[in-house]
Amino acid sequence: MRSTNVPRVVFQSVAVLLGALAVVAIVTYVRAPDQGAGGLPSSVDFSDALPADEMERLDITATLIPRSEAVVKESEALAVAEREEPGLAEAARETSAHLLRVTDAGSPVGVEEPIVDRPLWIVRYAGIGYRRADPSMAPGVDALPSVRVLDHAYVYIDALTGMYLSTTLVQ
């Protein structure tokens, strides 16, 4: 007699559990179908972020974007940067590529259209040693080249076309 109540209690418990799981699944899907941390798409690579102080120095605003939005692959952007600025990769202590949606307040010299909300690969070279004659030498004196170090160089590559846009050197 009591045995008839046990299956009924088990059935009710299973129904409640399934209902709770359905609610969790719906809430999760509605909240973030393709979002990771901070509301960004889960396909965003957080290593693409540039440090805030560097973005400030470049006078740009930028947001991370998924690599799927870039037609140009990272390796292609690095190859374009090397072609346009030969030797920087070898001279730099560190090379990295950052995929960002960029607005550049000053749009670099030589860029035909302003950079506004544009997907770019910014190829970053850090600690670049280069040879340069010392300008403080008196005229007529053979100056020995000295090694100088740039803090960073940034090469802007359009992430949709692969077109080289500009290079910014920071000392």
Sequence and secondary structure as in RCSB ss.txt:
>XXXX:A:sequence
MRSTNVPRVVFQSVAVLLGALAVVAIVTYVRAPDQGAGGLPSSVDFSDALPADEMERLDITATLIPRSEAVVKES
EALAVAEREEPGLAEAARETSAHLLRVTDAGSPVGVEEPIVDRPLWIVRYAGIGYRRADPSMAPGVDALPSVRVL
DHAYVYIDALTGMYLSTTLVQ
>XXXX:A:secstr
 GGGHHHHHHHHHHHHHHHHHHHHHHHHHHH TTB GGG BTT  GGG   HHHHHHHTEEEEE  GGG SS HH
HHHHHHHHHSTTHHHH SEEEEEEEEEEETT  TT SS  SSEEEEEEEEEEEEEEEE TTS TTS   EEEEEE
EEEEEEEETTT  EEEEEEE 
